[in-house]
Amino acid sequence: MYLHLAVIVGGLLSSGVATAAETIPLVGFGDSLMAGYQLPQEDALPVRLEKALVAAGEDVTVANAGVSGDTTAAGLARVDWSVPDGTKGVILELGANDALRGIPPAETEKNLDAIIGRLKDRGIAVLLVGMLAPPNMGADYGERFNSIYPKLAQKHGVALYPFILDGVVTRSDLQLDDGMHPNPKGIAVMVERMTPTVRDFVKAIRDTPK
């Protein structure tokens, strides 16, 4: 009888039924919008997002791998060492500085395509976070730039959050004095709007066969 019980318990443990769900390590990989430009570190997007996810019952960590000023080319140059082994998912937010510098959208797309490909090759899930070109870049540039994110999400079969500054971009009370970066209240709006998409992303990671 005791042997039979031990076999049952051992089987449950090995199947994961009796073990707690593992913590999902995520990385927020991006530019100043991810890094928390001119904000206390505790107000940076990855930190606030992690708190919101944990409060919602998700067992996750969100590391901050944002670097202010990064273009997609700079992100591509550092992605291999900025995203550590063991990472399960990356929230990829890059492109704003490309648009501000007028970098050809085809180059931005090529760099983001390569970043996503490298992460997928490592078995790391990607949540692609979109950006919109500033209106002063013109309609043609905007059309070519803005289409990058849905196009790549479809190509790679990755999750997409369409616009990082949704709910913030037209609100001066949610921005720093530069009129571009979110203040702590702006970060709160971003987190509130992003959390459902990130929760779906985490669920998809958990549901993916090991």
C-alpha positions in Angstrom: 0.0 0.0 0.0 2.8 2.4 0.9 4.6 1.6 -2.3 1.5 2.2 -4.3 1.0 5.6 -2.7 4.6 6.6 -3.3 4.2 5.8 -6.9 1.1 8.0 -7.2 2.7 10.9 -5.4 5.9 10.6 -7.4 3.9 10.5 -10.7 2.0 13.7 -9.7 5.3 15.5 -8.9 6.9 14.5 -12.1 3.9 15.6 -14.1 3.9 19.0 -12.5 0.4 18.6 -11.0 1.7 19.0 -7.4 4.2 21.6 -8.1 3.7 25.4 -8.2 3.8 27.2 -11.5 7.2 28.5 -12.4 8.0 32.1 -12.5 8.1 33.5 -16.0 11.1 35.8 -16.6 10.3 38.6 -19.1 12.6 41.3 -20.4 11.5 44.8 -21.5 13.8 45.5 -24.4 13.7 49.0 -25.9 14.6 52.6 -25.8 13.9 55.5 -23.4 10.2 54.7 -23.3 11.2 51.3 -21.8 14.1 52.6 -19.8 12.2 55.2 -17.9 13.8 58.4 -19.2 14.1 61.1 -16.4 12.0 59.0 -14.0 12.8 57.3 -10.7 13.7 53.7 -11.5 10.6 52.5 -9.6 8.5 54.3 -12.2 10.0 52.8 -15.2 7.6 50.8 -17.4 9.0 47.3 -16.7 8.9 47.9 -12.9 5.4 49.2 -12.9 4.3 46.5 -15.4 5.7 43.8 -13.2 3.8 45.1 -10.2 0.6 45.3 -12.1 1.0 41.7 -13.4 1.8 40.3 -10.0 -1.1 42.2 -8.5 -3.3 40.5 -11.1 -2.0 37.1 -10.0 0.7 36.5 -12.6 4.0 34.9 -11.3 6.4 37.0 -13.5 9.5 39.2 -13.4 10.1 42.0 -15.9 13.7 43.0 -16.2 14.5 46.5 -17.6 16.7 46.3 -20.7 15.8 49.7 -22.0 18.5 52.1 -23.2 17.7 55.7 -23.9 18.5 56.8 -27.4 18.5 53.3 -28.9 17.6 52.9 -32.5 16.6 49.5 -33.9 20.2 49.1 -35.2 21.6 49.7 -31.7 19.1 47.2 -30.3 20.1 44.6 -32.9 23.7 45.1 -31.9 23.1 44.3 -28.2 20.1 42.0 -28.2 22.2 38.8 -27.8 23.8 39.9 -24.6 21.1 42.2 -23.2 18.6 39.4 -23.1 20.0 36.7 -20.8 19.6 32.9 -21.2 16.5 31.7 -19.4 14.3 34.5 -20.5 10.9 33.2 -21.6 9.5 36.3 -23.2 10.7 39.7 -24.5 8.5 42.8 -24.7 10.2 44.4 -27.8 9.7 48.2 -28.0 12.0 50.0 -30.5 11.6 52.3 -33.5 10.8 55.7 -32.0 14.3 57.0 -32.4 14.4 55.7 -36.0 11.4 57.8 -36.8 12.7 60.9 -35.1 15.9 60.6 -37.1 14.2 59.9 -40.4 15.8 56.5 -40.8 14.3 54.8 -43.8 11.4 52.5 -42.7 12.9 49.6 -44.7 16.0 49.7 -42.5 13.9 49.8 -39.3 11.9 46.9 -40.5 15.0 44.9 -41.4 16.5 45.5 -38.0 13.3 44.6 -36.1 12.9 41.5 -38.3 16.4 40.4 -37.4 15.9 41.0 -33.6 12.7 39.0 -33.6 14.4 36.2 -35.6 17.3 36.0 -33.2 15.0 35.8 -30.2 12.8 33.1 -31.8 15.9 31.1 -32.6 16.7 31.1 -28.9 13.2 29.9 -28.1 12.1 33.2 -26.6 8.6 34.5 -27.2 8.1 38.0 -28.4 5.5 40.7 -27.8 6.1 43.4 -30.4 5.2 46.9 -29.2 4.4 49.3 -32.0 5.2 53.0 -32.6 3.7 55.6 -34.9 5.8 58.1 -36.9 5.5 61.7 -35.9 3.1 63.6 -38.2 5.8 66.0 -39.3 7.6 63.2 -41.1 4.9 63.3 -43.8 2.1 61.0 -44.9 4.3 58.8 -47.1 6.9 58.2 -44.4 4.2 57.6 -41.8 2.4 55.0 -43.9 5.6 53.1 -44.6 6.8 53.3 -41.0 3.5 52.5 -39.3 2.9 49.4 -41.3 6.1 47.8 -40.1 4.7 46.5 -36.8 1.5 44.7 -38.0 3.5 43.3 -41.0 6.2 41.8 -38.8 3.8 40.5 -36.2 2.0 38.6 -39.0 5.2 37.4 -40.6 6.6 36.0 -37.4 3.3 35.0 -35.7 4.1 37.1 -32.6 1.8 39.1 -30.4 1.4 42.8 -31.1 0.5 45.8 -28.9 -0.1 48.4 -31.6 1.1 51.6 -30.0 3.2 52.1 -26.9 2.0 55.6 -26.2 -1.7 54.8 -26.6 -3.7 57.2 -24.3 -0.6 59.3 -23.5 0.6 60.9 -26.8 -2.1 63.7 -26.9 -2.1 64.4 -23.2 0.4 67.0 -22.0 -0.6 66.3 -18.4 0.8 62.7 -18.9 4.1 63.8 -20.4 7.3 65.3 -19.3 8.1 68.9 -20.3 9.7 67.6 -23.6 6.3 66.6 -24.8 7.5 63.2 -25.9 8.2 61.0 -22.8 5.6 59.9 -20.3 5.7 61.1 -16.7 4.7 58.8 -13.8 1.0 59.3 -14.5 1.6 58.6 -18.1 3.4 55.3 -17.2 0.3 54.4 -15.1 -1.9 54.8 -18.2 0.4 52.8 -20.4 0.6 50.0 -17.8 -3.2 49.9 -17.4 -3.7 49.6 -21.2 -0.9 47.2 -21.8 -1.6 44.8 -18.9 -4.4 42.7 -20.6 -2.2 42.1 -23.7 0.8 41.2 -21.6 -1.3 38.8 -19.5 -2.4 37.1 -22.7 1.3 36.9 -23.7 2.2 35.3 -20.4 -0.6 32.8 -20.7 0.6 31.9 -24.2 4.1 31.3 -22.8 2.7 29.0 -20.1 0.5 27.1 -22.5 3.4 26.5 -24.9 4.6 22.9 -24.7 8.0 22.7 -23.1 
